[in-house]
Amino acid sequence: MAIRVLIADDFQLLREDMAETLTAAGDMEVVGQAGSGAEIVQLAQTTDFDVILMDIEMEDTTAGIRATEEILAVKPDATIIFLTAHETENMILMSMGAGAVDYVVKGCPEEEILRHVRAAWEGEPLLDARIQSAVLKEYSRLRRSEQSLLFFVHSVSQLTPAERALVRYLLEGRKVKEIAQIRCVEQVTVKTQIKGLLRKFGCSRSKEIVEMIRQLHVEHLF
């Protein structure tokens, strides 16, 4: 049985050339073509297919990624390969995060494209092991960051105005003595307030609070 392929690319000439390459292979059949993210989403809903070759940049730079997310929301088992002109790690990470199983760089040899399609259809995509590792590490990091951010936002919502001001002083690198002088209070008062901050943020040192804020890039909240 021929592998049924959908192609999405806003460059008609490239799209037609790819369709010709796939058809000439003998074991593939192009069952539809689309020139935009909206078109491929609609096509995927009304056409029986095995693999989608999805251009990332169509009507805008992330049209293919959004289209992939929409298709997979309805057909979670769909096999999608991204077509990209940018083999940067950032683009690949963003692409894989949308749920694609592999990516093909535009302009690669025809046999390379066929190889990727066949492998994806057989359930053994050729995504380079190095990129797989990068994807796993990055999304693991993002999940941790997301959890940290949720915890942090909750913690910030519990702060009093005085505690928020104290965090701002810590971000400025001010010491307990200096903060006490600015606020016209005893140093012991500042130390007590810092202990309260540590408890709310789940930290053991004020330096950890500062590092957390900087790692999450939320200094502007203070």
Secondary structure, 3 states (H helix, E strand, C coil): CCEEEEEECCCHHHHHHHHHHHHHCCCEEEEEEECCHHHHHHHHHHCCCCEEEEECCCCCCCHHHHHHHHHHHHCCCCEEEEEECCCCHHHHHHHHHCCCCEEEECCCCHHHHHHHHHHHHCCCCCCCHHHHHHHHHHHHHHHHHHHHHHHHHHHHHCCCHHHHHHHHHHHCCCCHHHHHHHHCCCHHHHHHHHHHHHHHHCCCCHHHHHHHHHHCCCHHHC
